[in-house]
């Protein structure tokens, strides 16, 4: 009898927890449904393929010599990002320098010190809570005959972050500042071991406890072989691993604004590619921060000097960027921050 009562008690506790969670999701859905979608769309539509194309062509030009971490080309690329934020009037939590320096000790193979670049829009109600939108800025560098320009990897992600920053800045300037702070983080050393994100999560500018979510972008400008018949897709990795609410918000943002196919096949625990562990979001997840990794999959130009800007699908890059912006908008403006409710 005692065993039966304990079992019944556990069942009731589980049922109550499920009910509370269902009620919370319903309230979250209600708040999203009645969000002023015209306001979201106004700033969503300031993200354009022409501006994304301009960013990608500049960032993946020969001027930056393949952007290898610790080398002159990446230093120059970091300055390009910083100058963009200064020009747009988007501040850094680090003041005038915008750089979080990552020491040589965090690298191997003779790589010198490098830097993450960070800017943000301060939240109007909960400024200490942050949504981090990230993309790595480094790539493979160059050799005696070729430059690895990395237009998709990760010129596409970098361009997306710059465009979203401009959209959030425009919204803030017109009286629609996000409730939570939105951070734009350009990470170094991803290609050589996720070094920039490892350093940031160990020495965060905003505490990990106050980091609501990390939306990480790494290659969103191309179409892989699995989607040649349907390019309207994006791989979503990690969204449900720590927070069911993050997964829900991602799906709702897509349903309302972009209607892409959200492909989850690479999110499976048994995915042999193990992409969940291979980009900068993973260091945030290790600290208990809910994450989404946005990815278009590998293609024939992956880590090749042929990853060049004319091969980017710019209308698709625009649509994917809009999905990430809408997701970030909801995360930043929801009544309550999302919670960690899944054991990873």
N, C-alpha and C positions, 0 to 999 in steps of 0.2 A: 504493500500500500504506500509506504513511504517513498519507494522508488517511483511509483506511478505519480504521486503528488509532485515530486521534484521534476519529473518529466513534463507534467502538465504546467507547472510553474514556468519552466524554461520555454515551453511552447508559447505561453501567454506573453512572456517578456519579448520573445522574438516577434510575435504578432503585433504587439504594441509598437515595437521599434519600426517594423515595416510600415505600420499605419502612419506613424509620425513622419517617416521619410516620404511616404506617398503624399501626405498632406503638404509637406514642404515643397515637393516637386510641383504639386498643383498650384501652390501660391507663387512659385517661381515662374511657372508657365503663364499664370494670370498677369504677373507683372510684365513679362515679355510681350504677351499678346496686346496689352494696352499701352505699351511703350509708344511714344510718338514716332512712328515709323517714318514719317515725312522728315523729321529731324535727322534720323539716322541716315536716310537715303540722301539727304542734301549733302552731307559730308562724305558719305560713301562715294557719291558721284564726282567728288573732286579728285578721286583717284583715277588716273587716265593712262591708257596704254602709251600715249605719246610721251608723257613724262617718265613713265617707267622705262621706256625704250631709251630715252636720253640718259637716264641714270646708268642703265646697264652698259651702254656703249662707252660711257666715260669710265666707269669703274673697271671694265674689263679691257681697257686699251693697253697698248704696249707701254704706255708711260709708267705703269705701276709694276712692270717686270714680273708679273705672276704673283705678286703680293705674298711672297714667302715670309712667314713670321720671323721677326728679328732682322730683316734685311731692309735696305733703303726703299724698295718698292712698296713694302707694306707700311713703312713709316709715312711715305707719301700718300698712300691710300687712306691712312688714318687721318691725316691732315685734311684730305678731301672731304671726309665725313664730318670732321669737326667744323670746317669752314661752312659746310651746308647748314649745320644747325645754327651757327652764328648768324649767317645770312637770313635764316628764317625766323630769327628771334626766339629760338627754342633754347632754354637754359640747361645747364648741367648742374646736378647736385654737388659737383666738385668745384663749382665756381668757374673761373675763366679757363681752366686748363683742359677740361673735358676728358682727360686721360686717366685711366687707372693703370699704373705701370705694373707689368708682370715681370719679375726679376729673372735673370738668366738661370737661376737655380731651378726654376720650374720647367726648364727645357733640357733637352739632350742633343746629341749630334752637333755640338758646337753652336747651337742657335743662341743668339744674344737676347738681351731683354727686349720686350715688346710691350704693347699696350692694348687694353680694351678702351673703346670710346663709349661714353654714356651721356645721354641727354634725357630730359623728362618734361612732362606737363604735370604740374602739381595739382593734386586733387582738391576739390572745393569743400568737401565735407569730411573725408577720411584720408588726409594727405599722407599719413604714416603707413597706410595700406597701399601696396603697389602691384600693378600688373606689369610684368616684364615681357616685352616683345624683343626677341633676340635673333641674331643671324651672325654667323662667323664671317669675318672680313678677309681672312688669309686664304692662300691657295698654294699651289705647288712650285711657284717660282719659275726659273728658266734654266736652260743649259746653253751650250755653245751655239746651238743652231735654232732653238725654238723657245717660245714663251708660252707658258701654260696660263692663258688669260682667265679661265674659269668664269665664263659668262653665266652659265647655269649654276655652277658650283664656286662661289655663291654670290655672283653678281645679281642673280635674280632675287635672292633673299634680301640682300643689302638694299636693292632698289625698292623692294616692298616695304621695308622698315622706314626708309626715307619718305616715301609717299604717305604712309600712315601717320608719321610724325607731323607732316604738313597738314593732313586732314584734321588731326586732333588739335593742332595749333589754331587752325581756322575756326574750329568749333569753339574753343576757349575764348578766342578774340571776339566772338559774336555772342558771348553770354552762355555758352553751353560747355563750360569746363567739366571734365569728368569728376565724379564724386571721389573716386580713388585716383591716386597718382598713376600715370602711365609712363613707364620707363622704356627707353629705346637703347638697347645694349648691343654693341658691335664687338664680337669676341675674337680675340686672336688665338692662334695655336690650335684650332680645331683639327686641322689636318695632321698634326703631329702629336695627338694624344689628348684632345679636349682640354688643353692647358689653361686657356683664358677663362673658361667657365669653371674649371676646378679652382683657379685662384679666386675668382669672384665669389664663389659659394663658400670659400674658406675665409675670405676677407670682404664680406658683402658691404656695399654702400648703404643698402637698406636691409634690415635684418631679415633672415630667412623666416622668422616667426611672422613677420608682417608682409611677406611675399605671398600674395593670394594665388597667383598662377604664373607659369612661364609658357608663352607661346613661341616656339622656336621654329625658325624657317631655314631650311637647308635644301636648296634645289627645288624651285617651283615653276620653272619656265619652259619645261619640255614635256614630251609625251613618251612613255616607255613602250616596249613592244607589246605588252599585255593590253594596251588601250588604243591601239591604232584605229580601231573601229568606233571608239567612243572617247574622244579627247577631253570631254567635260567631266573630269574626275580630279580627285586629290587623295593621296594616301593620308589617313589620320592614324597616328601612332601615339599611344599612351593616354588618350583622353579619358578612358574609363578605368585606368589602373589605380588611381588614388582617389578620384572624386566622381561619383555618378552625376553630380550636378554639373561639373565641367562638361562631361559628355553630353548631357541634355542641352546645355546652352549652345554648344557647338552645333548640334543637330537643328535646334530651333533657328539659329542665325542662318544656317544654310537654307532651311525651308523657306524662310521669309525673304531672303535677299538673293541667293545665288543658284540654288538648285543644282549644285554639282553632285556627282556620284561620290559619296564619302566611302572610300575603299578601306576596309579594316583588315585585309588579309595579312598585311605585314605587321599587324599589332598582335598576332597570335603568339602565345608563349613558345610554341614549337617552330616559329619562323626560323629557318636555317640561316638567314642573313643577319639576324639579331640586330636589326636597325634601332630598336628601342635603346640599345646600349651604345650606339655609335655616333651620336651627335650631342651637342651641348646641353640639351634638355636633361640628359641623364644625370648630370651632376646636381641639377636642381631637384630631380625626383629623389635622389639619394638623401637629400635633406628634408624630404617630406612635402615638397612643393608640387601640387598638381601640374601636369604638363600636357601640352600637345606638340607633337612633332609633325610639321607639314612637309610633304616630300612628294616629288613626282616619279620616283623610281629611277633606276639606273638606265643609261642608254649608251650607244656606241662611242660617244665622245666623253664619257665619264673619266675624269683624270687624264685626259688626253689634250694635246695642244689644239685639237680641233673643236674644243668647247668654246665656240665663238659667238658673238652677239647676234649675227644675222640668223642664227638657227633657233633663237628664242621665239616662242609663240606668244606674242605680246597681248593679243586679246584674252588669251587664257591666263596669262600672268596677271592681267588686270582683274579678272573675275576671282582668281584665287586670293589675291590681295584683299579684295573687298570682303571675302568670307572671313579672313583673319581680322580685318578691321571691325566688322560687325560683332564677332565673337568678343574681341577686346572691349568694345563699347558696352556690351551687356555685362561683362565681368566688372567693368569699372563703374557702372551706374546702377547695378542691382541694389535692392534695399539692404540685403545682407550679403556678406562675403560668402563665397562657396566654402564648403567644409570638406575635410579629408574624411571619407567614410568607407574606404576600401583598404584592405590589407594587401599591399603589393607583394 
